[in-house]
Amino acid sequence: MAHSVIICDDSRFARNQLARALPAGFARDLYHADNGREALALLRARKAELLFLDLNMPDLDGYQVLETIRREDLHCLVIVVSGDIQPKAQERILGLGALAFMRKPMEASQLHQLLLQYGLLSELPNATTAVAPGMTPQIGYLESLQELINVAMGQAANQMANLLNVFIHLPIPALKLCSRHQVMTDVANWCLGGSHCVISQGFIGSNLAGECLIRLDRTDSSKIVRLMGQEEAEGDGHEVLMELATMLSSALLLGLAEQLGFRFSHSHPTMADNLDEDKIPLAADHAQPVLSVSFTYTIPSQQLSCDLLLLFTEASLRPLERRLSLLVE
C-alpha cells in the first residue's frame, strides 16, 4: 500500500529522521517542505494524500496550515509530529482536523503502529528504512542541535503549562556563535529597566559545560503565584521566580541530555542580575567563542513571557559536534 507523502518541518534533521522511519515502499512519492506555504502549495497541486506536519515553524505554523486545509477543503490526511507535547496543543490540532499526534523524538516502531492503526499500513514491516543512508544532504551540527533544543524546549514548556494550567506559545530558538563579551552585553541588556531578574544555573557533564540563564519580570510574580494556586507571600516574589526558573532550566537540560545520551550535573541556581561575571563562568579568555541559544516562552492569555539563554563553553563545541554527528548518521 503506497502513498504520496509530504513531510513538512523547518528542520532538515527532523525531515530526514521521519523519512528514514517510514516503512520501505510506503511512500510512492515523497516530498519535503521546509515551511507551511510549501506544503500548502503541494496540497493545492494535489501532489499528496498524507501530510506529516510540524507545529513550530516560521511564517505559517502548523496550526495555520491545518486551518487553511480546513478552510480550502484540501483533501489530505494530516499526522502532526511535534515537540510541543502540551495537552492543550494536542486538543487544538485534533479539533482542527488532524488525524493523530506523534511526539518528538519519534520512534520508527511507534510510527508503524500508528500507520497500521489508521489503515495506512496493511502489516508491520520487517524493514524500517525508506531512505537509504547517504541519500540525504549533510546537516551541520548547529542545525541538528536546534531540533534537539526544540524537543527539549517543548518538554520544559509542558511542565510549566501543567504547573500554571495555561497554554504556552513555543518560539523557534535562535542559535549563534558569539564572544563572551557579546554574552555579557546581552545579559546587561536583559537587566535594563530594573524590573527584571536573571537566574543562572550552571551545568557540566560528558565534556560539556555551560550556563542556563532565565529572565523573568519581577512584576509578574503575583500572577505566577496566583496561577500556581499559592497564597501571596511577603517580599518581592524572588522565591516563586526562582522556583519557576529552576524547574524550567532543569527540564530543558534533562530533555537535551536524554537526546544526546549524556547526563548533566547542575549547580545551585543564583541571581545573576547584578552582572557578577563570576556567576557566569563561561571561559577564561573573553575572546573565545561561546555557543548561544536563545528563545522566549509566551503565555498569551496572561500576557506573561520568559526569556531563556542557554550557553555552551568553547571547550564544549567539539564534543557536542562529535555527538551530534553520530545522531545524524
RODO-2510 file (C-alpha; in nm, 4 decimals, decimal comma):
residues 329
     n   res          X          Y          Z
     1     m     0,0000     0,0000     0,0000
     2     a     0,1918     0,3029    -0,1285
     3     h     0,1042     0,6671    -0,0664
     4     s     0,2010     1,0126    -0,1851
     5     v     0,3534     1,1783     0,1216
     6     i     0,4639     1,5268     0,2289
     7     i     0,6937     1,5790     0,5260
     8     c     0,6645     1,9409     0,6405
     9     d     0,9145     2,0602     0,9005
    10     d     1,1532     2,3567     0,9064
    11     s     1,4264     2,1234     1,0353
    12     r     1,6111     1,9102     0,7779
    13     f     1,7252     1,6933     1,0671
    14     a     1,3613     1,6197     1,1597
    15     r     1,2532     1,5659     0,7976
    16     n     1,5343     1,3185     0,7338
    17     q     1,4649     1,1403     1,0616
    18     l     1,0998     1,0905     0,9694
    19     a     1,1794     0,9862     0,6122
    20     r     1,4179     0,7202     0,7422
    21     a     1,1489     0,5912     0,9801
    22     l     0,8911     0,5303     0,7042
    23     p     0,8478     0,1641     0,6076
    24     a     1,0240     0,0635     0,2860
    25     g     0,7867     0,1118    -0,0065
    26     f     0,5342     0,3130     0,1979
    27     a     0,5890     0,6377     0,0056
    28     r     0,5177     0,6165    -0,3659
    29     d     0,6116     0,9838    -0,3899
    30     l     0,7892     1,1660    -0,1075
    31     y     0,8013     1,5468    -0,0932
    32     h     0,9899     1,7590     0,1601
    33     a     0,8546     2,1031     0,2592
    34     d     1,0535     2,3243     0,4929
    35     n     0,7595     2,5546     0,5714
    36     g     0,3816     2,5627     0,5720
    37     r     0,3492     2,7578     0,2479
    38     e     0,5427     2,4935     0,0541
    39     a     0,3256     2,2183     0,2000
    40     l     0,0049     2,4001     0,1076
    41     a     0,1305     2,4607    -0,2479
    42     l     0,1896     2,0859    -0,2864
    43     l    -0,1540     2,0063    -0,1468
    44     r    -0,3264     2,2569    -0,3759
    45     a    -0,1487     2,0876    -0,6686
    46     r    -0,2826     1,7534    -0,5405
    47     k     0,0643     1,6100    -0,5056
    48     a    -0,0016     1,4121    -0,1873
    49     e    -0,2705     1,2490     0,0227
    50     l    -0,0817     1,2255     0,3534
    51     l     0,0933     1,5101     0,5329
    52     f     0,3292     1,4793     0,8282
    53     l     0,3197     1,8249     0,9836
    54     d     0,5337     2,0046     1,2408
    55     l     0,3711     2,2726     1,4570
    56     n     0,6533     2,5081     1,5469
    57     m     0,7595     2,6717     1,2177
    58     p     0,8304     3,0278     1,0981
    59     d     0,5901     3,2198     0,8754
    60     l     0,2992     2,9709     0,8714
    61     d     0,2954     2,7389     1,1710
    62     g     0,1239     2,4010     1,1841
    63     y    -0,1970     2,5419     1,3302
    64     q    -0,2299     2,7870     1,0420
    65     v    -0,1673     2,5067     0,7918
    66     l    -0,4446     2,2986     0,9491
    67     e    -0,6803     2,5982     0,9459
    68     t    -0,6057     2,6559     0,5759
    69     i    -0,6583     2,2893     0,4889
    70     r    -0,9996     2,3029     0,6557
    71     r    -1,0967     2,6394     0,5039
    72     e    -0,9976     2,5390     0,1489
    73     d    -1,1266     2,1819     0,1881
    74     l    -0,7949     2,0345     0,0761
    75     h    -0,8211     1,6556     0,0703
    76     c    -0,5426     1,5134     0,2802
    77     l    -0,4827     1,3182     0,5990
    78     v    -0,2632     1,5005     0,8497
    79     i    -0,0460     1,3479     1,1200
    80     v     0,1147     1,6110     1,3422
    81     v     0,4684     1,5294     1,4593
    82     s     0,5831     1,7875     1,7112
    83     g     0,7937     1,8591     2,0165
    84     d     0,5058     2,0645     2,1580
    85     i     0,3545     1,7977     2,3821
    86     q     0,1177     2,0205     2,5782
    87     p    -0,2270     1,8562     2,6122
    88     k    -0,3882     2,1826     2,5015
    89     a    -0,1801     2,1740     2,1817
    90     q    -0,2955     1,8200     2,1075
    91     e    -0,6585     1,9133     2,1735
    92     r    -0,6285     2,2082     1,9384
    93     i    -0,4770     2,0167     1,6449
    94     l    -0,7322     1,7349     1,6738
    95     g    -1,0062     1,9978     1,6818
    96     l    -0,8645     2,1418     1,3593
    97     g    -0,8964     1,8057     1,1855
    98     a    -0,5613     1,6336     1,2324
    99     l    -0,5837     1,2560     1,2226
   100     a    -0,3331     1,1956     1,5020
   101     f    -0,0469     1,3392     1,7036
   102     m     0,3031     1,1974     1,7491
   103     r     0,5572     1,3444     1,9859
   104     k     0,9204     1,4079     1,9043
   105     p     1,1616     1,2389     1,9263
   106     m     0,9756     0,9742     1,7284
   107     e     1,0471     0,6029     1,7247
   108     a     1,0018     0,4161     1,3950
   109     s     0,8087     0,1377     1,5695
   110     q     0,5607     0,3897     1,7125
   111     l     0,5102     0,5414     1,3679
   112     h     0,4450     0,1998     1,2141
   113     q     0,1917     0,1110     1,4829
   114     l     0,0101     0,4396     1,4195
   115     l     0,0009     0,3847     1,0425
   116     l    -0,1324     0,0332     1,1000
   117     q    -0,3944     0,1615     1,3447
   118     y    -0,5400     0,4028     1,0882
   119     g    -0,5325     0,1586     0,7979
   120     l    -0,2469     0,3293     0,6172
   121     l    -0,0317     0,0189     0,6525
   122     s    -0,1541    -0,3365     0,5956
   123     e     0,1026    -0,5023     0,8216
   124     l     0,4039    -0,4167     1,0310
   125     p     0,7175    -0,4189     0,8145
   126     n     1,0349    -0,6155     0,8646
   127     a     1,2439    -0,3373     0,7112
   128     t     1,2173     0,0138     0,8521
   129     t     1,4281     0,2303     0,6230
   130     a     1,2580     0,4123     0,3378
   131     v     1,5503     0,6430     0,2607
   132     a     1,8943     0,4894     0,2201
   133     p     2,1746     0,6356     0,4332
   134     g     2,3856     0,8803     0,2366
   135     m     2,0918     0,9856     0,0159
   136     t     2,0090     1,2829     0,2415
   137     p     2,2079     1,6096     0,2441
   138     q     2,4765     1,6704     0,5047
   139     i     2,3372     1,8512     0,8081
   140     g     2,5532     2,0842     1,0195
   141     y     2,5733     2,0305     1,3923
   142     l     2,4047     2,3626     1,4746
   143     e     2,1050     2,2672     1,2607
   144     s     2,0884     1,9288     1,4328
   145     l     2,1212     2,0887     1,7754
   146     q     1,8372     2,3290     1,7001
   147     e     1,5999     2,0358     1,6524
   148     l     1,7113     1,8767     1,9801
   149     i     1,6618     2,2116     2,1548
   150     n     1,3122     2,2296     2,0021
   151     v     1,2214     1,8953     2,1588
   152     a     1,3717     1,9802     2,4982
   153     m     1,2052     2,3211     2,4863
   154     g     0,8676     2,1532     2,4311
   155     q     0,9223     1,9197     2,7263
   156     a     1,0091     2,2103     2,9558
   157     a     0,7107     2,4111     2,8318
   158     n     0,4815     2,1171     2,9012
   159     q     0,5967     2,1082     3,2639
   160     m     0,5382     2,4813     3,3011
   161     a     0,1989     2,4554     3,1297
   162     n     0,0912     2,1817     3,3714
   163     l     0,2197     2,3797     3,6698
   164     l     0,0394     2,7000     3,5716
   165     n    -0,2584     2,5414     3,3874
   166     v    -0,2038     2,7563     3,0785
   167     f    -0,1166     2,7179     2,7110
   168     i     0,2373     2,8284     2,6264
   169     h     0,3325     2,9523     2,2825
   170     l     0,6572     2,7898     2,1735
   171     p     0,9097     3,0006     1,9801
   172     i     1,1808     2,8989     1,7359
   173     p     1,5173     2,9019     1,9141
   174     a     1,7982     3,1165     1,7743
   175     l     2,1489     2,9634     1,7739
   176     k     2,4703     3,1584     1,7201
   177     l     2,8423     3,1547     1,7990
   178     c     2,9489     3,4685     1,9832
   179     s     3,2146     3,6008     2,2221
   180     r     3,1795     3,6108     2,5973
   181     h     3,1756     3,9896     2,5693
   182     q     2,8655     3,9648     2,3490
   183     v     2,7044     3,7306     2,6025
   184     m     2,7649     3,9714     2,8885
   185     t     2,6286     4,2545     2,6751
   186     d     2,3127     4,0505     2,6121
   187     v     2,2699     3,9849     2,9840
   188     a     2,3284     4,3537     3,0580
   189     n     2,0557     4,4469     2,8092
   190     w     1,8234     4,1978     2,9762
   191     c     1,8667     4,3786     3,3075
   192     l     1,7933     4,7276     3,1763
   193     g     1,4903     4,8870     3,3373
   194     g     1,5319     4,7315     3,6791
   195     s     1,2133     4,5202     3,6780
   196     h     1,3767     4,2001     3,5558
   197     c     1,5720     3,9338     3,7383
   198     v     1,8088     3,6890     3,5729
   199     i     1,8531     3,3463     3,7303
   200     s     2,1632     3,1466     3,6358
   201     q     2,2247     2,7733     3,6708
   202     g     2,5457     2,6075     3,5548
   203     f     2,5736     2,2552     3,4173
   204     i     2,8550     2,0139     3,3390
   205     g     2,8909     1,6584     3,2134
   206     s     3,0455     1,4444     2,9383
   207     n     3,2972     1,7155     2,8404
   208     l     3,0180     1,9712     2,8077
   209     a     2,9704     2,2746     3,0307
   210     g     2,7762     2,5963     3,0278
   211     e     2,5070     2,8091     3,1835
   212     c     2,1305     2,8327     3,1574
   213     l     2,0015     3,1844     3,2248
   214     i     1,6336     3,2683     3,2597
   215     r     1,4903     3,6177     3,2694
   216     l     1,1593     3,6888     3,4402
   217     d     0,9846     4,0130     3,5237
   218     r     0,9565     4,0740     3,8968
   219     t     0,6219     4,2458     3,8442
   220     d     0,4808     3,9147     3,7135
   221     s     0,5451     3,7276     4,0380
   222     s     0,1931     3,7886     4,1731
   223     k     0,0385     3,6474     3,8521
   224     i     0,2617     3,3419     3,8712
   225     v     0,1765     3,2861     4,2379
   226     r    -0,1941     3,3006     4,1523
   227     l    -0,1567     3,0584     3,8606
   228     m     0,0321     2,8177     4,0852
   229     g    -0,2556     2,8266     4,3343
   230     q    -0,0377     2,9609     4,6132
   231     e    -0,1045     3,2374     4,8599
   232     e     0,0670     3,5696     4,8067
   233     a     0,3927     3,5659     5,0000
   234     e     0,5676     3,8581     5,1627
   235     g     0,8665     4,0089     4,9887
   236     d     0,9489     4,0777     4,6241
   237     g     0,8486     3,7391     4,4791
   238     h     1,2058     3,6171     4,4289
   239     e     1,1292     3,2742     4,5710
   240     v     0,8490     3,1932     4,3277
   241     l     1,0506     3,3248     4,0328
   242     m     1,3483     3,1168     4,1416
   243     e     1,1261     2,8072     4,1733
   244     l     0,9822     2,8519     3,8230
   245     a     1,3212     2,9253     3,6659
   246     t     1,4837     2,6243     3,8305
   247     m     1,2065     2,3961     3,7090
   248     l     1,2407     2,5293     3,3534
   249     s     1,6195     2,5059     3,3345
   250     s     1,6236     2,1580     3,4896
   251     a     1,3567     2,0297     3,2495
   252     l     1,5298     2,1814     2,9472
   253     l     1,8709     2,0403     3,0376
   254     l     1,7246     1,6983     3,1174
   255     g     1,5437     1,6848     2,7821
   256     l     1,8580     1,7842     2,5956
   257     a     2,0821     1,5440     2,7877
   258     e     1,8476     1,2491     2,7257
   259     q     1,8558     1,3073     2,3494
   260     l     2,2342     1,3421     2,3488
   261     g     2,2774     1,0353     2,5676
   262     f     2,4548     1,2419     2,8343
   263     r     2,3985     1,3291     3,1987
   264     f     2,4410     1,6801     3,3373
   265     s     2,5175     1,7871     3,6925
   266     h     2,3647     2,1215     3,7879
   267     s     2,4982     2,3960     4,0111
   268     h     2,2787     2,5747     4,2637
   269     p     2,0747     2,8468     4,0857
   270     t     2,1719     3,2047     4,1674
   271     m     2,0507     3,5530     4,0835
   272     a     2,2791     3,6921     3,8109
   273     d     2,1131     4,0277     3,7542
   274     n     2,3947     4,2160     3,9242
   275     l     2,6223     4,1111     3,6341
   276     d     2,8800     3,9468     3,8584
   277     e     3,0796     3,7695     3,5843
   278     d     3,1975     3,5058     3,8312
   279     k     2,8381     3,3774     3,8329
   280     i     2,8570     3,3114     3,4583
   281     p     3,1874     3,1194     3,4239
   282     l     3,1965     3,0582     3,0503
   283     a     3,5650     3,0867     2,9594
   284     a     3,8806     3,2395     3,0947
   285     d     3,9520     3,4081     2,7615
   286     h     3,6772     3,6564     2,6772
   287     a     3,7620     3,6267     2,3065
   288     q     3,6853     3,2536     2,2924
   289     p     3,3588     3,1698     2,1098
   290     v     3,0524     3,0670     2,3063
   291     l     2,7523     2,8856     2,1616
   292     s     2,4396     3,0802     2,2486
   293     v     2,0797     2,9506     2,2237
   294     s     1,8022     3,1995     2,2969
   295     f     1,4232     3,1924     2,2886
   296     t     1,1187     3,3369     2,4640
   297     y     0,8206     3,1485     2,6022
   298     t     0,4952     3,3476     2,5983
   299     i     0,1625     3,2892     2,7706
   300     p    -0,0801     3,4982     2,5607
   301     s    -0,3787     3,4555     2,7936
   302     q    -0,1848     3,6048     3,0860
   303     q     0,0440     3,8462     2,8974
   304     l     0,3439     3,6738     3,0528
   305     s     0,6807     3,5994     2,8961
   306     c     1,0009     3,4255     2,9965
   307     d     1,3358     3,4648     2,8178
   308     l     1,5916     3,1860     2,8176
   309     l     1,9580     3,1903     2,7208
   310     l     2,1484     2,8610     2,7039
   311     l     2,5271     2,8922     2,6753
   312     f     2,7931     2,6309     2,5937
   313     t     3,1630     2,6985     2,6561
   314     e     3,4197     2,6936     2,3776
   315     a     3,5604     2,3640     2,5105
   316     s     3,2144     2,2064     2,4694
   317     l     3,1840     2,2722     2,0973
   318     r     3,3987     1,9868     1,9648
   319     p     3,2455     1,7137     2,1894
   320     l     2,8997     1,8461     2,1085
   321     e     2,9709     1,8376     1,7348
   322     r     3,1036     1,4817     1,7569
   323     r     2,7967     1,3579     1,9426
   324     l     2,5548     1,5284     1,7049
   325     s     2,7332     1,3836     1,4030
   326     l     2,6624     1,0349     1,5409
   327     l     2,2929     1,1153     1,5769
   328     v     2,2700     1,2336     1,2161
   329     e     2,4263     0,9164     1,0711
***
